[in-house]
Amino acid sequence: MSSYQQNKTTDSQENFVSLMRGLGTRTVLYQQNVASSLGLYNHDFTSVDILRETGPITAGELSKKTGLATGSVTALVDRLEKIGYVRRQNDPSDRRRVIIVPEYETKEEMVNAYDPLHKAMIKLASSYTPEELELITQFLDKAGTVLEDQIQHLSSTKSNKSSS
């Protein structure tokens, strides 16, 4: 097979990428609707989701993951702490640092917001064999890594432009 044929994308691959972009768009819209239903700003809810994924992290780490300035993260954490979605905890290894600890998973409004999606996704997952589900899971993990890499690339490009 020539290198041209290896590098030429197929219609199936282009359709796949288009569907993935559409899924990403629907995910963002879903999160915006959940945030709105909970009375949260989008950045606040995105941070809640990041904490769900990472577990406790420092405000500096949250700033890097969200792209928000540290002052904005401080105000964001203040808002989330006020409604009981997070708490601040001193870092046992460095008392100067504060760790942001998620506290929202058992909150009734959060459970109610995500329960219908959770049930629908479990139903969807149950329509696949364990082998198919393993392949889909591997793909999603790799797709997440691709997105993280692209986020880092865009962040470094943005940083380079602002320092020129």
C-alpha positions in Angstrom: 0.0 0.0 0.0 1.4 3.4 -1.0 2.0 6.1 1.6 -0.7 8.2 -0.1 -3.3 5.5 0.4 -2.2 5.1 4.0 -2.6 8.8 4.7 -5.8 9.3 2.7 -8.8 9.4 5.0 -11.9 7.3 4.1 -15.5 8.4 4.0 -16.1 6.2 7.1 -13.2 7.9 9.0 -14.6 11.4 8.1 -18.1 10.4 9.1 -16.6 9.0 12.4 -14.8 12.3 13.1 -18.0 14.3 12.3 -20.1 12.1 14.7 -17.4 12.5 17.4 -17.6 16.3 17.0 -21.4 16.1 17.2 -21.1 14.0 20.4 -18.8 16.6 21.9 -21.2 19.4 21.1 -24.1 17.5 22.6 -22.0 16.8 25.7 -21.2 20.5 26.1 -24.9 21.4 25.6 -26.0 18.8 28.1 -23.6 20.0 30.7 -24.7 23.6 30.1 -28.3 22.5 30.7 -27.4 20.6 33.9 -25.5 23.6 35.1 -28.4 25.9 34.5 -30.8 23.5 36.2 -28.6 23.5 39.2 -28.2 27.3 39.2 -24.5 27.1 38.4 -22.3 29.0 36.0 -20.8 26.8 33.2 -17.2 27.2 34.6 -18.4 26.2 38.0 -20.1 23.1 36.7 -17.1 22.2 34.5 -15.0 22.4 37.6 -17.3 20.2 39.5 -17.0 17.6 36.7 -13.2 18.0 36.7 -13.2 17.3 40.5 -15.4 14.2 39.9 -12.8 12.9 37.5 -9.6 13.9 39.4 -10.7 13.8 43.0 -9.2 16.4 45.4 -6.7 18.8 43.7 -5.2 22.1 44.5 -6.6 25.4 43.3 -3.5 25.8 41.1 -4.2 22.4 39.5 -7.8 23.4 38.9 -6.7 26.6 37.4 -4.4 24.7 34.9 -7.2 22.3 34.0 -9.9 24.9 33.5 -7.6 27.6 32.0 -9.0 30.1 34.5 -6.8 32.6 36.3 -6.1 31.7 39.9 -8.2 34.6 41.2 -11.1 33.4 39.1 -10.7 29.9 40.6 -10.6 31.3 44.1 -14.0 33.0 43.4 -15.3 29.8 41.8 -14.3 27.7 44.8 -15.9 30.3 47.1 -19.2 29.9 45.3 -19.0 26.1 45.2 -18.0 26.0 48.9 -20.9 28.3 49.8 -23.5 25.8 48.3 -21.7 22.7 49.8 -20.3 21.3 46.5 -16.7 21.5 47.7 -14.7 22.1 50.8 -11.2 23.4 51.3 -8.7 21.2 53.2 -5.1 22.0 54.2 -2.6 20.0 52.3 -1.0 17.6 54.9 2.3 17.7 53.1 2.4 21.5 52.6 0.3 23.6 55.0 0.6 26.6 52.6 -1.4 24.8 50.0 -5.1 24.2 50.0 -6.8 21.1 48.4 -10.2 21.4 46.9 -12.3 18.4 48.0 -15.5 17.5 46.1 -18.5 17.1 48.3 -21.4 17.1 45.9 -21.9 13.5 44.8 -24.5 12.7 47.4 -26.4 16.0 47.0 -29.9 15.2 45.9 -30.0 17.8 43.2 -26.9 16.4 41.6 -28.2 12.8 41.8 -31.5 13.9 40.3 -29.7 15.8 37.5 -27.6 12.9 36.4 -29.7 9.9 37.2 -31.7 9.9 33.9 -28.5 10.1 31.8 -26.9 7.4 34.0 -29.8 5.0 33.5 -29.9 5.7 29.8 -26.2 5.1 29.4 -26.4 1.8 31.4 -29.2 0.7 29.1 -27.2 1.6 26.1 -24.1 -0.2 27.5 -26.2 -3.3 28.2 -27.0 -3.6 24.5 -23.3 -4.5 23.8 -21.4 -7.7 24.6 -18.7 -7.5 27.3 -16.1 -7.7 24.5 -17.7 -4.9 22.5 -17.9 -2.8 25.7 -14.2 -3.4 26.4 -13.4 -2.1 22.9 -15.6 0.9 23.3 -14.1 1.6 26.7 -10.6 1.4 25.3 -11.6 3.7 22.5 -13.1 6.3 24.9 -10.0 6.2 27.0 -7.7 6.8 24.0 -10.1 9.5 22.7 -9.9 11.2 26.1 -6.1 11.2 25.8 -6.3 12.7 22.2 -8.5 15.5 23.6 -6.2 16.1 26.5 -3.2 16.4 24.1 -5.2 18.8 21.9 -6.1 20.9 24.9 -2.5 21.1 25.9 -1.5 22.0 22.4 -4.1 24.8 22.2 -3.1 26.1 25.7 0.6 26.2 24.7 -0.2 27.9 21.4 -2.4 30.5 23.3 0.4 31.0 25.8 3.0 31.5 23.0 0.8 34.1 21.2 0.1 36.1 24.4 3.8 36.3 25.2 4.8 37.5 21.7 
